[in-house]
């Protein structure tokens, strides 16, 4: 990969593994990966709990109850 300051990250749960690469300073990469993990966990909860509504969908028209 071209450029400087590339970081490799691995997110694992059980046998599932996501390996990714981000460019930037370490603090920005950490923040980005932490946000990714939060979103993945939200998606997983949505599959487990049918009544769960994703926070980003709550304000959209047609999604309010």
Backbone as JSON, one array per atom type, in Angstrom:
{
  "sequence": "XXXXXXXXXXXXXXXXXXXXXXXXXXXXXXXXXXXXXXXXXXXXXXXXXXXXXXXXXXXXXXXXX",
  "N": [[0.84, -1.17, 0.0], [0.47, 2.21, -0.74], [1.78, 5.24, 0.68], [2.09, 6.47, 4.08], [1.99, 5.41, 7.54], [0.14, 3.19, 7.91], [-2.11, 0.97, 9.45], [-2.87, -2.25, 10.7], [-5.74, -3.99, 11.7], [-7.51, -6.35, 13.73], [-10.57, -7.82, 14.23], [-12.27, -9.98, 16.25], [-14.6, -12.56, 16.92], [-15.48, -15.4, 18.4], [-15.27, -17.83, 15.93], [-15.31, -16.08, 13.86], [-13.64, -13.62, 12.01], [-12.44, -10.41, 11.28], [-10.27, -8.7, 9.3], [-8.65, -5.72, 8.83], [-7.44, -2.67, 7.29], [-6.17, 0.53, 7.95], [-5.38, 3.91, 7.26], [-3.62, 6.54, 8.76], [-3.2, 8.54, 11.78], [-2.39, 6.91, 14.89], [-4.3, 7.33, 16.98], [-6.59, 8.21, 15.58], [-7.13, 5.99, 14.0], [-7.65, 4.05, 15.96], [-10.01, 5.16, 17.08], [-11.73, 5.0, 14.88], [-11.9, 2.23, 14.44], [-13.0, 1.41, 16.87], [-15.53, 2.58, 16.65], [-16.5, 1.1, 14.49], [-16.65, -1.45, 15.67], [-18.64, -0.95, 17.59], [-20.86, -0.5, 15.87], [-21.02, -2.99, 14.59], [-21.69, -4.59, 16.76], [-24.21, -3.51, 17.38], [-25.63, -4.3, 15.1], [-25.54, -7.06, 15.44], [-27.02, -7.36, 17.78], [-29.5, -6.55, 16.83], [-30.24, -8.67, 15.21], [-30.56, -10.65, 17.06], [-32.55, -9.75, 18.75], [-35.67, -9.2, 17.8], [-37.35, -6.96, 18.28], [-35.65, -4.87, 18.58], [-34.51, -1.69, 17.57], [-32.43, -0.07, 15.34], [-30.42, 2.67, 16.29], [-29.82, 4.71, 14.41], [-31.89, 4.53, 12.65], [-34.13, 5.42, 13.92], [-34.91, 8.13, 13.68], [-35.8, 8.43, 11.09], [-38.32, 8.98, 8.6], [-41.26, 7.0, 8.72], [-40.22, 5.09, 10.34], [-40.85, 5.56, 12.92], [-42.71, 4.84, 15.86]],
  "CA": [[0.0, 0.0, 0.0], [1.26, 3.42, -0.79], [1.56, 6.15, 1.78], [2.68, 6.14, 5.38], [1.13, 5.25, 8.72], [-0.93, 2.21, 7.75], [-2.28, 0.07, 10.58], [-3.69, -3.43, 10.49], [-6.51, -4.34, 12.88], [-8.24, -7.62, 13.66], [-11.73, -7.91, 15.11], [-12.61, -11.4, 16.29], [-15.63, -13.07, 17.82], [-15.56, -16.83, 18.1], [-14.5, -18.2, 14.74], [-15.41, -14.99, 12.88], [-12.53, -12.67, 12.08], [-12.38, -9.34, 10.3], [-8.96, -8.06, 9.25], [-8.76, -4.5, 8.04], [-6.29, -1.77, 7.24], [-6.54, 1.95, 7.98], [-4.28, 4.83, 7.2], [-3.81, 7.72, 9.6], [-2.46, 8.44, 13.04], [-2.87, 5.8, 15.71], [-5.53, 7.68, 17.71], [-7.71, 8.25, 14.63], [-7.41, 4.6, 13.6], [-8.31, 3.41, 17.11], [-11.38, 5.68, 17.18], [-12.48, 4.47, 13.76], [-12.14, 0.8, 14.68], [-13.95, 1.31, 17.99], [-16.85, 2.89, 16.09], [-16.87, -0.06, 13.69], [-17.03, -2.52, 16.6], [-19.96, -0.59, 18.14], [-21.87, -0.73, 14.84], [-21.17, -4.43, 14.4], [-22.43, -5.11, 17.92], [-25.6, -3.1, 17.2], [-26.23, -5.18, 14.09], [-25.69, -8.39, 16.02], [-28.16, -7.29, 18.71], [-30.72, -6.46, 16.03], [-30.59, -10.02, 14.73], [-30.91, -11.47, 18.2], [-33.76, -9.22, 19.35], [-36.47, -8.64, 16.71], [-37.93, -5.68, 18.65], [-34.59, -3.86, 18.66], [-34.47, -0.79, 16.42], [-31.14, 0.59, 15.24], [-30.52, 4.07, 16.68], [-29.77, 5.6, 13.27], [-33.14, 4.4, 11.91], [-35.23, 5.94, 14.73], [-35.35, 9.44, 13.27], [-36.2, 8.43, 9.69], [-39.77, 8.86, 8.39], [-41.74, 5.64, 8.53], [-39.62, 4.2, 11.35], [-41.32, 5.92, 14.26], [-43.88, 4.08, 16.32]],
  "C": [[0.89, 1.24, 0.0], [0.92, 4.32, 0.38], [2.19, 5.65, 3.06], [1.59, 5.93, 6.42], [-0.08, 4.37, 8.45], [-0.93, 1.3, 8.97], [-3.18, -1.09, 10.17], [-4.44, -3.7, 11.79], [-7.23, -5.65, 12.64], [-9.35, -7.56, 14.7], [-12.17, -9.36, 15.08], [-13.72, -11.65, 17.3], [-15.82, -14.53, 17.46], [-14.68, -17.17, 16.92], [-14.53, -17.13, 13.65], [-14.29, -13.99, 13.09], [-12.64, -11.66, 10.95], [-10.99, -8.73, 10.4], [-9.08, -6.86, 8.34], [-7.5, -3.67, 8.13], [-6.81, -0.34, 7.2], [-5.26, 2.78, 7.93], [-4.6, 6.04, 8.06], [-2.98, 7.62, 10.86], [-3.12, 7.4, 13.94], [-4.18, 6.12, 16.44], [-6.74, 7.7, 16.79], [-8.1, 6.84, 14.2], [-8.13, 3.88, 14.73], [-9.77, 3.85, 17.22], [-12.26, 5.1, 16.08], [-12.84, 3.01, 13.97], [-13.1, 0.6, 15.84], [-15.37, 1.6, 17.52], [-17.37, 1.71, 15.25], [-17.35, -1.2, 14.58], [-18.4, -2.21, 17.21], [-21.07, -0.87, 17.13], [-22.09, -2.22, 14.58], [-21.95, -5.05, 15.55], [-23.91, -4.72, 17.84], [-26.3, -3.99, 16.19], [-26.49, -6.56, 14.66], [-26.87, -8.41, 16.99], [-29.47, -7.24, 17.95], [-31.17, -7.81, 15.52], [-31.09, -10.88, 15.88], [-32.25, -11.04, 18.81], [-34.61, -8.53, 18.28], [-37.07, -7.28, 17.02], [-36.92, -4.55, 18.7], [-34.59, -3.01, 17.4], [-33.15, -0.04, 16.46], [-31.31, 2.08, 15.51], [-30.55, 5.0, 15.48], [-31.07, 5.55, 12.47], [-34.3, 5.06, 12.66], [-35.75, 7.28, 14.24], [-35.85, 9.51, 11.84], [-37.72, 8.29, 9.57], [-40.16, 7.4, 8.14], [-41.19, 4.66, 9.54], [-40.08, 4.53, 12.76], [-42.57, 5.15, 14.62], [-44.76, 4.93, 17.17]]
}
